[in-house]
């Protein structure tokens, strides 16, 4: 009989399972706390449950444990980038960023990415599979164990498209948010999407007070389609209509991410076009100096262009900030560390 990944069970599922083992339902809360709040990796660490129950759990289930293959630490700001091995020998990336308000982890939601955005390294090696909920939460647990640092904020902005892995991402948010688990408030969780429109509507009705970030990056369909293949499926008008409905239902502000690319989307005219698109919306613009990737076509905008773009938007009433660049002296762009791992793995096979 194949063992069950016990980390994947919600509290309700765990309660049912414990009863099926012939045990009292209340033990589920104890086990859930050990797994999700404390983050143990061995059933014998669960000291407040009986040895007989621990033996049953060992015989029928396993605790998911991910392995850190590599950790790069920035000498500039202490940002740490992790290459994490999953149980099927695939690998993902997670990034720990340190701010004055606490530690933030950027998690992956898929092994590789289908979206094909031209400015992103994570799509270069193709798509392998989606992560299950416990593998998403497991990145946080793994990094906390490795560093000894408490994590208070999470962004779903690593490898993969979160809304292309909708059910697992939502389940992982509920596990991370659970009061018996890590109990990280939904307002400390951000989810970034390149614009999977149908699932923006679904997310609006989940009653999750997380922050939604939209990767926009262009103000015309033609230009956005050149950068982001998903724009061929959903127009900017369709995307913004979904965003307005999301704001109406949730009352939550949306953050629009805009990667500034030299000579592509960083002119005064581009800034004014963005003002026209977003004026009147409960919105914030997060300008991102694009990460230059190996063999990539896009170059980072000049500092004076970034400042001018920001000032133009702010002067027109669109609240705009520039994302602080972290980890610039390590493999900062999503997917670069994983790419090296895959190349090394392929060379080993030869």
Backbone torsions as a table, in degrees:
resi	resn	phi	psi	omega
1	UNK	NA	132.6	-178.7
2	UNK	-74.5	135.0	-179.5
3	UNK	-73.1	151.2	-179.0
4	UNK	-92.3	137.4	171.4
5	UNK	-74.2	101.7	-172.2
6	UNK	-69.5	-26.1	178.4
7	UNK	-65.3	-20.0	-175.5
8	UNK	-81.2	-13.1	-175.9
9	UNK	-82.1	133.0	169.6
10	UNK	-69.5	169.3	179.8
11	UNK	-60.0	-41.3	-179.5
12	UNK	-64.9	-41.5	177.5
13	UNK	-66.1	-37.4	180.0
14	UNK	-68.3	-39.6	177.3
15	UNK	-59.4	-45.2	179.0
16	UNK	-62.8	-41.5	-178.0
17	UNK	-66.4	-41.9	-179.9
18	UNK	-62.6	-39.5	177.2
19	UNK	-65.1	-36.8	177.7
20	UNK	-65.0	-26.3	176.0
21	UNK	-79.6	-1.5	179.5
22	UNK	84.7	19.1	-178.4
23	UNK	-110.3	166.1	179.2
24	UNK	-71.6	140.8	-175.7
25	UNK	-58.3	-33.9	-174.1
26	UNK	-63.3	-21.2	179.2
27	UNK	-63.7	-23.9	-178.6
28	UNK	-60.5	-40.6	179.5
29	UNK	-64.0	-39.0	178.3
30	UNK	-63.1	-46.9	-178.3
31	UNK	-65.5	-42.8	-179.7
32	UNK	-59.4	-41.9	179.3
33	UNK	-63.5	-44.3	179.0
34	UNK	-60.8	-40.7	-176.3
35	UNK	-74.3	-46.6	-167.9
36	UNK	-102.0	-32.6	179.4
37	UNK	-87.6	-48.0	-176.5
38	UNK	-88.3	-34.6	175.2
39	UNK	79.1	41.3	179.9
40	UNK	-71.8	158.6	178.8
41	UNK	-120.2	6.5	-177.7
42	UNK	-141.9	130.0	-179.5
43	UNK	-60.1	-29.4	-179.0
44	UNK	-69.7	-11.1	174.6
45	UNK	-78.7	-11.4	-179.5
46	UNK	-84.2	79.9	-167.0
47	UNK	-75.9	-12.5	-178.5
48	UNK	-99.9	10.7	172.1
49	UNK	-117.7	155.3	-173.1
50	UNK	-66.7	155.8	177.9
51	UNK	-63.0	-36.0	-179.1
52	UNK	-64.0	-39.1	177.5
53	UNK	-69.5	-39.7	177.8
54	UNK	-60.7	-38.6	179.6
55	UNK	-67.1	-38.0	176.2
56	UNK	-62.6	-42.4	180.0
57	UNK	-65.1	-42.3	178.2
58	UNK	-60.8	-37.8	-176.6
59	UNK	-73.5	-27.5	-171.0
60	UNK	-117.3	-14.7	-176.1
61	UNK	-138.1	172.2	172.2
62	UNK	-140.7	154.9	176.4
63	UNK	-93.2	125.2	180.0
64	UNK	-65.9	129.2	177.1
65	UNK	-134.3	122.2	178.9
66	UNK	-98.4	157.1	-173.6
67	UNK	-118.4	129.5	174.0
68	UNK	-79.0	115.6	177.7
69	UNK	-85.6	-35.4	-177.8
70	UNK	-155.8	145.4	174.7
71	UNK	-133.6	122.2	174.6
72	UNK	-103.7	133.6	179.8
73	UNK	-118.8	127.7	179.0
74	UNK	-71.9	130.7	175.7
75	UNK	-76.2	-16.3	-177.4
76	UNK	-81.9	-44.2	-172.0
77	UNK	-138.8	4.2	177.0
78	UNK	81.3	0.8	175.8
79	UNK	-57.6	137.2	-179.6
80	UNK	-120.1	129.7	177.9
81	UNK	-111.6	128.6	-174.9
82	UNK	-112.7	134.4	167.1
83	UNK	-99.4	118.3	-172.6
84	UNK	-116.5	127.4	-179.7
85	UNK	-90.8	132.0	176.8
86	UNK	-91.7	173.5	-173.0
87	UNK	-70.6	-16.7	176.7
88	UNK	-98.3	17.8	177.2
89	UNK	72.8	5.3	169.9
90	UNK	-78.5	169.1	-175.9
91	UNK	-138.0	148.2	177.3
92	UNK	-132.7	176.5	178.5
93	UNK	-122.9	146.9	170.9
94	UNK	-136.9	149.3	-178.4
95	UNK	-128.4	129.6	176.2
96	UNK	-102.5	119.9	-178.6
97	UNK	-116.3	135.8	-174.6
98	UNK	-108.2	124.1	179.1
99	UNK	-125.1	167.4	179.7
100	UNK	-65.2	-25.9	-178.1
101	UNK	-88.8	-0.9	179.1
102	UNK	137.3	-178.2	-178.9
103	UNK	-95.6	134.7	179.2
104	UNK	-116.6	134.8	174.7
105	UNK	-110.5	134.9	173.4
106	UNK	-99.9	117.8	-174.9
107	UNK	-108.1	153.2	173.5
108	UNK	-88.8	152.1	178.0
109	UNK	-117.1	-11.3	178.7
110	UNK	-144.3	160.7	172.0
111	UNK	-92.5	101.2	-171.4
112	UNK	83.5	-176.9	-175.7
113	UNK	-149.2	141.9	179.9
114	UNK	-89.4	-13.8	-162.9
115	UNK	-73.7	-29.6	173.2
116	UNK	72.4	23.4	178.7
117	UNK	-62.6	131.9	-169.6
118	UNK	-72.3	-17.6	-178.6
119	UNK	-96.4	6.1	-172.6
120	UNK	-116.8	128.8	-179.1
121	UNK	-75.8	-20.7	-173.9
122	UNK	-70.5	-16.1	-178.9
123	UNK	-92.0	-11.1	-172.1
124	UNK	-65.1	-33.0	-176.6
125	UNK	-95.9	11.3	176.3
126	UNK	80.6	-176.6	-175.3
127	UNK	-111.7	134.5	177.2
128	UNK	-106.5	-54.3	179.5
129	UNK	-168.0	168.2	172.9
130	UNK	-87.0	152.9	175.1
131	UNK	-82.6	149.1	170.4
132	UNK	-84.7	166.7	-173.2
133	UNK	-57.9	-42.1	-177.1
134	UNK	-68.3	-26.6	176.1
135	UNK	-73.4	-31.0	176.5
136	UNK	-71.1	-51.9	176.8
137	UNK	-61.9	-33.9	-177.7
138	UNK	-61.5	-26.9	176.5
139	UNK	-63.2	-42.8	179.0
140	UNK	-64.1	-47.0	180.0
141	UNK	-61.6	-42.4	-177.7
142	UNK	-64.2	-44.8	-178.9
143	UNK	-68.4	-38.6	177.2
144	UNK	-62.6	-42.8	179.2
145	UNK	-65.3	-41.8	-175.7
146	UNK	-67.3	-41.3	-173.3
147	UNK	-97.1	-22.6	-172.4
148	UNK	74.0	10.5	-178.8
149	UNK	-97.3	138.1	175.7
150	UNK	-82.0	134.0	179.8
151	UNK	-103.6	131.3	-176.0
152	UNK	-116.1	-12.7	-177.6
153	UNK	-137.8	146.0	-177.9
154	UNK	-132.2	135.4	171.5
155	UNK	-122.6	129.3	174.6
156	UNK	-88.5	82.7	-172.6
157	UNK	-144.3	14.7	179.4
158	UNK	-87.0	-146.7	-178.4
159	UNK	-66.9	134.1	176.7
160	UNK	101.9	166.2	177.4
161	UNK	-106.3	109.3	-175.6
162	UNK	-54.3	-41.2	-176.5
163	UNK	-79.9	-2.8	170.1
164	UNK	-88.1	-10.4	177.6
165	UNK	-124.2	50.1	-164.7
166	UNK	-56.5	-55.9	-172.4
167	UNK	-62.2	-42.7	-179.7
168	UNK	-68.6	-37.5	178.8
169	UNK	-65.8	-45.4	179.1
170	UNK	-62.4	-42.8	178.7
171	UNK	-62.1	-40.4	179.9
172	UNK	-65.3	-38.0	177.4
173	UNK	-62.4	-42.4	-179.2
174	UNK	-67.5	-35.0	175.6
175	UNK	-65.9	-45.9	-177.9
176	UNK	-67.5	-34.4	-176.9
177	UNK	-82.3	-14.2	-170.8
178	UNK	-62.5	133.7	-178.6
179	UNK	-62.1	-24.9	177.6
180	UNK	-86.5	-5.1	-179.5
181	UNK	-110.5	-131.9	-179.7
182	UNK	-68.1	-25.4	175.1
183	UNK	56.8	39.0	175.3
184	UNK	-84.4	121.0	-175.9
185	UNK	-59.6	143.7	-178.0
186	UNK	-59.3	-28.2	179.2
187	UNK	-73.0	-8.0	174.1
188	UNK	-101.1	12.5	-179.6
189	UNK	-119.8	128.5	177.6
190	UNK	-119.6	140.1	-179.7
191	UNK	-124.0	125.6	-177.0
192	UNK	-109.1	134.5	178.3
193	UNK	-133.5	146.8	175.7
194	UNK	-82.3	-3.0	172.1
195	UNK	118.3	51.6	174.1
196	UNK	-82.9	88.6	-166.4
197	UNK	-54.8	-49.1	-178.0
198	UNK	-57.3	-33.9	-177.7
199	UNK	-83.2	-13.3	169.5
200	UNK	-68.1	-41.0	176.3
201	UNK	-63.5	-41.8	178.4
202	UNK	-62.3	-44.7	-178.4
203	UNK	-61.1	-35.9	-179.3
204	UNK	-58.6	-26.8	-175.7
205	UNK	-103.6	12.5	-179.0
206	UNK	-85.3	-11.2	-176.6
207	UNK	58.6	41.9	174.9
208	UNK	-113.6	120.7	-175.2
209	UNK	-87.4	40.0	175.9
210	UNK	-78.7	163.8	176.9
211	UNK	-88.6	129.0	178.0
212	UNK	-97.1	129.1	176.2
213	UNK	-116.3	134.5	-178.7
214	UNK	-112.0	123.4	175.0
215	UNK	-80.1	103.0	-175.3
216	UNK	-97.4	-65.7	168.5
217	UNK	70.0	-7.5	177.7
218	UNK	-158.0	160.9	-176.7
219	UNK	-111.7	-2.2	175.5
220	UNK	-127.7	150.5	178.7
221	UNK	-61.4	-39.3	-177.9
222	UNK	-60.3	-48.4	-178.5
223	UNK	-70.6	-38.5	-179.7
224	UNK	-66.4	-36.5	178.3
225	UNK	-64.5	-31.0	177.5
226	UNK	-68.2	-32.7	-178.3
227	UNK	-89.6	-38.3	-167.7
228	UNK	-133.6	106.9	-178.8
229	UNK	-55.1	-28.7	-179.4
230	UNK	-62.4	-22.5	179.6
231	UNK	-67.5	-16.6	174.7
232	UNK	-75.3	-20.4	-179.6
233	UNK	-92.7	-38.4	-178.2
234	UNK	-128.8	124.4	-179.6
235	UNK	-74.3	165.2	176.2
236	UNK	-60.2	-38.8	179.7
237	UNK	-62.6	-44.0	177.8
238	UNK	-63.7	-40.5	-179.5
239	UNK	-64.2	-46.4	-177.9
240	UNK	-70.3	-31.1	174.8
241	UNK	-62.6	-42.9	176.9
242	UNK	-63.7	-40.1	179.5
243	UNK	-63.5	-41.5	179.7
244	UNK	-64.7	-37.4	177.3
245	UNK	-67.7	-38.6	177.6
246	UNK	-60.9	-45.7	179.6
247	UNK	-63.2	-41.9	-178.7
248	UNK	-62.2	-43.0	-177.0
249	UNK	-75.8	-42.9	-172.5
250	UNK	-94.0	-24.7	-173.6
251	UNK	72.0	11.2	-176.5
252	UNK	-96.9	140.2	174.8
253	UNK	-71.7	142.9	176.5
254	UNK	-103.0	140.0	174.6
255	UNK	-98.9	126.0	177.3
256	UNK	-101.8	118.9	179.7
257	UNK	-88.1	135.7	-176.5
258	UNK	-139.0	103.5	-179.5
259	UNK	-79.4	118.6	-177.0
260	UNK	-84.1	120.5	-174.5
261	UNK	-119.2	128.3	-175.9
262	UNK	-54.5	120.8	174.7
263	UNK	74.1	2.5	-176.7
264	UNK	-107.7	-47.3	-172.8
265	UNK	-146.0	24.2	-170.9
266	UNK	-116.5	19.1	-178.7
267	UNK	-85.1	168.4	174.8
268	UNK	-60.4	-38.2	179.9
269	UNK	-64.5	-38.4	176.6
270	UNK	-63.9	-41.1	179.6
271	UNK	-62.3	-44.5	-179.5
272	UNK	-68.0	-33.4	176.8
273	UNK	-66.6	-36.0	177.8
274	UNK	-68.4	-39.7	175.4
275	UNK	-57.2	-45.2	-178.7
276	UNK	-62.5	-39.0	-179.6
277	UNK	-67.5	-38.9	-169.4
278	UNK	-102.9	-9.3	-177.2
279	UNK	-57.7	131.4	178.9
280	UNK	91.6	-9.2	178.9
281	UNK	-91.8	153.1	173.0
282	UNK	-79.3	86.8	-168.3
283	UNK	-141.8	156.0	175.1
284	UNK	-132.9	140.9	178.2
285	UNK	-108.0	129.6	178.3
286	UNK	-111.9	105.3	180.0
287	UNK	-80.9	134.5	-176.1
288	UNK	-124.3	112.3	171.4
289	UNK	-62.0	115.7	-169.2
290	UNK	-59.7	139.5	174.1
291	UNK	-75.4	122.7	178.2
292	UNK	-79.1	128.4	-177.7
293	UNK	-111.8	155.5	-178.7
294	UNK	-58.0	129.8	-178.9
295	UNK	63.6	17.0	178.1
296	UNK	-83.4	154.3	-176.5
297	UNK	-87.4	-16.0	-171.0
298	UNK	-101.8	141.7	178.0
299	UNK	-117.0	150.3	-179.6
300	UNK	-67.0	138.8	175.7
301	UNK	-63.0	154.6	178.1
302	UNK	-72.9	152.9	-175.5
303	UNK	-57.1	-39.4	-179.3
304	UNK	-67.1	-31.7	177.7
305	UNK	-70.5	-39.0	178.8
306	UNK	-63.4	-45.9	-179.5
307	UNK	-65.2	-40.9	179.3
308	UNK	-64.0	-42.0	179.3
309	UNK	-61.3	-46.9	179.7
310	UNK	-61.5	-46.8	-178.4
311	UNK	-63.6	-36.2	178.8
312	UNK	-63.0	-47.3	-179.1
313	UNK	-65.3	-45.4	-179.5
314	UNK	-62.2	-39.3	-179.8
315	UNK	-66.7	-20.4	178.9
316	UNK	-98.3	9.8	174.8
317	UNK	88.3	9.1	175.9
318	UNK	-97.7	110.5	-177.4
319	UNK	-62.8	120.8	-172.2
320	UNK	-136.4	136.6	174.6
321	UNK	-132.2	163.6	175.6
322	UNK	-107.7	127.2	-180.0
323	UNK	-63.4	131.7	176.4
324	UNK	-64.7	130.3	179.3
325	UNK	-81.3	118.7	179.9
326	UNK	-117.3	148.0	175.8
327	UNK	65.1	32.5	-176.4
328	UNK	-69.6	-15.7	-179.6
329	UNK	-98.3	6.2	174.5
330	UNK	-122.7	-176.4	-179.2
331	UNK	-72.9	80.5	-168.0
332	UNK	-75.4	-36.8	-175.5
333	UNK	-69.5	140.0	-179.8
334	UNK	-54.9	130.8	173.1
335	UNK	97.0	-13.4	-174.8
336	UNK	-70.1	-38.9	179.4
337	UNK	-70.0	-41.1	177.3
338	UNK	-64.1	-38.1	179.7
339	UNK	-59.4	-43.4	178.6
340	UNK	-63.8	-39.4	179.5
341	UNK	-62.8	-44.1	-179.4
342	UNK	-65.8	-39.2	178.2
343	UNK	-63.5	-42.4	178.9
344	UNK	-64.9	-40.4	-179.3
345	UNK	-64.6	-40.5	179.5
346	UNK	-67.1	-39.9	179.6
347	UNK	-65.9	-32.5	179.1
348	UNK	-67.7	-33.4	-179.4
349	UNK	-71.2	-26.1	-174.4
350	UNK	-72.9	NA	NA
